Amino acid sequence: MCGIVAYIGSREAYPIILKGLQRLEYRGYDSAGVALLDKELAVYKKMGKVAELESSLIGTNLHAQSGIGHTRWATHGEPSDRNAHPHRSSSGKLAMVHNGIIENFAPIKKELLQKGYEFESDTDTEVLLHFIDDIYQNDANNLEEAVRIALKRIVGAYVIILLDQDNPDTLIAARKGSPLVIGIGKNEHFLASDASPIIEYTKEVVYINDYEMAIVKPDELILKNPGNERITPFITKLDMELAAIEKGGYEHFMLKEIFEQPTAVFDCLRGRLDAKKGTITMGGIDQHLDLLREAKRIIIVGCGTSWHAGLLAEYVLEELCRIPVEVEYASEFRYRNPVINPGDVIIAVSQSGETADTLVALENAKNKGAFIFGVVNVVGSSIARLSQAGAYTHAGPEIGVASTKAFTAQLTVLYMIAIKLGYSKGTLSKERYQHLINELAMVPDKIQDALNEAASIENLAKKHQDARDFLFLGRGYNFPIALEGALKLKEISYIHAEGYPAAEMKHGPIALVEESLPVVFVATRDIYHEKLVSNAREIKARKGQVLAVITENDDLFEEIADDTISVPAADELIAPLISVVPLQLLAYYTGLAKGLDVDKPRNLAKSVTVE
Ligand code: AGP
């Protein structure tokens, strides 16, 4: 969940590491730090955002050609200077950064305390560093061996990178569970949690796998497996441009990514959906069409917004393919010992492809014989590499912590899967198949139309910015969108918000309705429309404020609701791809009106790589 960067080569390390930390700050922003090695090892760290570290170092001699850096999402030990990374060994000669959680740090700490070690912080990371240093001082011939011995005792997830004052030309790195990418330059190497800090220097990268160790020198990258055997690094070429990870003139990444959705959905459809030919071509599906067609059950696994995409896909897959579908929170699915039978297909939905709960849930299911199909945005990520087949969402890098364009791209992929599978199974007629293909092809333009309502949505956000609570209601395909709208508002504005199937209101939540409560209806025209109108009347009868996302020219809801946001008409099955956009904007503008950091909301991180 933290962001890690390192550099070794002939350039000044500090500016490269600092910019890398700024690019990775969406992974955690509780504290930041760097360790630089010139003649001596120097460690600088500060509570708060990377900008605070940067300003605290103005005027300091930061010359060095190797260094490590860290931006933190606190797990063990509250955000503070002393709990910030890098940590330093008691010998003072080692510095280490870590992303992950050491689950068995307490017994190891006890042993080290008995040996007289003292701890400056409350972190699990410092325990691992002293443990490595203890083995280095007493039992190992070199740091690499000490790290290998130590990690054999470790339970948990980690990427660690160590800097050693006695070996200034070598970085030692190791990975299990958390992501690590190494960029290959000319007589230099870049190490990072993902490719965004590396892209401006090189497009040649190596994704490090679990239990692998890297010994990195300016002109050499040695990879070793757990058996201490050398393995040949598999070099991948990044197909990402620097502009994709810049704000491009927008005030926030979140707003940029919301407005990128017409392009993101178009890129997701491109080369796959051909409305003229009436075809959907998806390599990952085509190669396994028989298996998917005969699937006894589909289990969709994900977290947060990705789980909401899965929930909507449940409705669509059952409707079009007549295959039983279950949607699972990965964190529950990984521990509840689920029944998995041969013929079961697991669809894993993840933007980052690194979410720990989803990753481990898939590993467990794979070990039980399930077929894993990944729907992932980040190319080369762990979930993508673990899946037996998959489809990338091609939404481009998503930097804002709140997922927006990745969500609509996930839905686009899941819709294409359902339409293609339904037609090939014969559970979807040729006419409906062609109709849905045409509808999907029109989505980018309809999203653009919805984005044109941004100004009026900003006014609504300002009107309700002081609300203490919000309710989001929807039925059928719009229920998962109500959940997503509530999640976006919570994440970005810190207003308590809940999403419900509208008919559930009468079974309790309607007790919350009072004059000050905004109730958002996701009310695009569908078979539930009349029923939703009655639900809205029930809210109005109790003086609640009704704000509705409606299909344009819906006079009935215009008459009932206090405020409406119109979106273009679309097939009821496709409409959620469009009706979510006003809810993303509502959350964004509410956070903006409240003066909050919409790209880095408190307590959150973009990719949850720890349990
Ligand atoms: C959504 O805005 C959040 N960032 C969060 O709920 C996210 O969807 C969840 O952590 C899953 O992440 P993933 O898609 O990268 O696996």
Residues whose N, C-alpha, C, O or C-beta is under 5 A from the ligand:
A	BS01	AGP	C303 G304 T305 S306 V349 S350 Q351 S352 G353 T355 V401 A402 S403 A605 K606 V608
